[in-house]
Amino acid sequence: MRPYKNLDRSLDAFASLNLDNLHFVICGKKDHRFYPLAEKKVREVSLQDKVVFLGYVSEDELPRHYTEAAAFMRPSLNKGFSLPPLEAMACDCPVFVSNVASLAQVFSKAAYDVDHYETNDISEKIEEMLNNQALRIELSQAG
């Protein structure tokens, strides 16, 4: 929920889409510094019924969440390499990463790049991923 993870733009992008059958699931410690801001953002974009805060998820539980997910998002503003996108890929989950520094280089064609500053780009690529089964399969296999 730290600001560099770009949760605000991700929620804005998700809110702009009509995704009745999907939820936006957020895993991670409900840190008192960031969790209230995330809850406030969810209310601002009227996603109270669509966003699920799971809190901390154990390593044993993570594979199930990745497997059940339509996609994993990591449109970080300035983050370098991180393990969660790789974990998602290991579970055949299609992955979005921002087009910054090492993320785009490391994940190359195995992840879908998004312009992390452009909410419209994030929402368009979410919609494309959800509506394009061939793309989901291609990314799952590449991962």
C-alpha positions as CSV (number, residue, x, y, z in Angstrom):
1,M,0.0,0.0,0.0
2,R,3.0,2.2,-0.1
3,P,2.6,5.2,-2.5
4,Y,5.3,4.0,-4.9
5,K,3.2,0.9,-5.7
6,N,0.8,3.2,-7.5
7,L,-2.4,1.9,-5.9
8,D,-4.2,5.2,-6.4
9,R,-3.9,5.0,-10.2
10,S,-4.7,1.3,-10.2
11,L,-7.9,1.9,-8.3
12,D,-8.8,4.8,-10.6
13,A,-8.3,2.5,-13.6
14,F,-10.3,-0.3,-12.1
15,A,-13.1,2.1,-11.1
16,S,-13.4,3.4,-14.7
17,L,-14.3,-0.1,-16.0
18,N,-17.6,-1.9,-15.7
19,L,-16.3,-5.2,-14.2
20,D,-19.3,-6.5,-12.3
21,N,-17.9,-10.0,-11.9
22,L,-14.4,-9.1,-10.6
23,H,-12.9,-7.8,-7.4
24,F,-9.7,-5.9,-6.8
25,V,-7.8,-7.8,-4.2
26,I,-5.1,-6.2,-2.2
27,C,-2.7,-8.3,-0.2
28,G,-0.3,-7.0,2.3
29,K,0.1,-5.9,5.9
30,K,-2.5,-3.3,6.9
31,D,0.2,-0.8,7.9
32,H,-1.3,2.1,9.9
33,R,0.7,4.6,7.8
34,F,-0.9,3.5,4.5
35,Y,-4.0,1.4,5.1
36,P,-6.2,4.4,6.0
37,L,-5.2,6.2,2.8
38,A,-6.0,3.1,0.8
39,E,-9.4,2.8,2.4
40,K,-10.1,6.5,1.8
41,K,-9.2,6.1,-1.9
42,V,-11.5,3.1,-2.2
43,R,-14.4,5.2,-0.9
44,E,-13.5,8.1,-3.2
45,V,-13.8,5.9,-6.3
46,S,-16.9,4.1,-4.9
47,L,-15.4,0.7,-4.9
48,Q,-16.3,-0.4,-1.4
49,D,-18.1,-3.5,-2.7
50,K,-15.4,-4.3,-5.3
51,V,-12.2,-4.0,-3.3
52,V,-11.0,-6.7,-0.8
53,F,-8.3,-6.1,1.7
54,L,-6.9,-9.5,2.6
55,G,-4.2,-8.2,4.8
56,Y,-1.1,-10.3,5.3
57,V,-1.2,-13.5,3.3
58,S,1.1,-16.4,4.2
59,E,3.4,-18.0,1.7
60,D,1.3,-21.1,1.9
61,E,-1.8,-19.2,0.8
62,L,-0.3,-17.1,-1.9
63,P,-0.3,-19.6,-4.7
64,R,-4.1,-20.1,-4.4
65,H,-4.6,-16.3,-4.7
66,Y,-2.3,-16.0,-7.7
67,T,-4.0,-19.0,-9.4
68,E,-7.5,-17.6,-8.8
69,A,-6.6,-14.1,-10.0
70,A,-7.5,-12.8,-13.5
71,A,-4.2,-10.9,-13.4
72,F,-1.5,-9.6,-11.0
73,M,-0.7,-5.9,-11.1
74,R,2.6,-4.2,-10.2
75,P,2.5,-0.8,-11.9
76,S,5.1,0.7,-9.6
77,L,6.3,4.2,-10.0
78,N,10.0,3.6,-9.2
79,K,10.4,0.1,-7.9
80,G,13.1,-2.1,-9.1
81,F,12.9,-5.9,-9.3
82,S,10.5,-7.6,-7.0
83,L,9.4,-11.2,-6.3
84,P,5.6,-11.1,-6.4
85,P,5.4,-10.8,-10.2
86,L,7.6,-13.9,-10.5
87,E,5.5,-15.7,-7.9
88,A,2.3,-14.9,-9.9
89,M,4.0,-16.1,-13.1
90,A,4.9,-19.3,-11.5
91,C,1.2,-19.8,-10.8
92,D,0.3,-19.1,-14.5
93,C,-1.2,-15.7,-13.6
94,P,-0.9,-13.0,-16.3
95,V,1.2,-10.1,-15.0
96,F,1.1,-6.3,-15.5
97,V,4.2,-4.3,-14.6
98,S,5.1,-0.7,-15.1
99,N,7.4,0.3,-17.9
100,V,10.0,1.6,-15.5
101,A,13.6,0.6,-15.2
102,S,14.2,-3.0,-14.3
103,L,10.6,-4.3,-14.3
104,A,10.1,-3.9,-18.0
105,Q,13.6,-5.3,-18.7
106,V,13.4,-8.3,-16.4
107,F,9.9,-9.3,-17.3
108,S,10.2,-8.4,-21.0
109,K,7.6,-10.2,-23.1
110,A,6.4,-12.3,-20.2
111,A,4.5,-9.4,-18.7
112,Y,2.2,-6.7,-20.0
113,D,3.8,-3.2,-19.7
114,V,1.7,-0.3,-18.6
115,D,2.5,3.4,-18.5
116,H,2.4,3.7,-14.7
117,Y,1.5,7.5,-14.9
118,E,-1.4,7.0,-17.3
119,T,-4.6,5.8,-15.7
120,N,-6.2,5.4,-19.1
121,D,-3.3,3.1,-20.2
122,I,-3.7,1.0,-17.1
123,S,-7.5,0.7,-17.6
124,E,-7.2,0.0,-21.3
125,K,-4.8,-2.8,-20.7
126,I,-6.8,-4.3,-17.9
127,E,-9.8,-4.4,-20.3
128,E,-7.7,-5.8,-23.1
129,M,-6.3,-8.5,-20.9
130,L,-9.7,-9.5,-19.6
131,N,-11.3,-9.6,-23.0
132,N,-8.4,-11.3,-24.9
133,Q,-8.0,-14.9,-23.9
134,A,-5.2,-15.4,-26.3
135,L,-3.2,-12.7,-24.7
136,R,-3.8,-14.1,-21.2
137,I,-2.7,-17.6,-22.4
138,E,0.4,-16.1,-24.1
139,L,1.4,-14.2,-21.0
140,S,0.7,-17.2,-18.7
141,Q,2.9,-19.4,-20.9
142,A,5.6,-16.8,-21.2
143,G,5.7,-16.4,-17.5
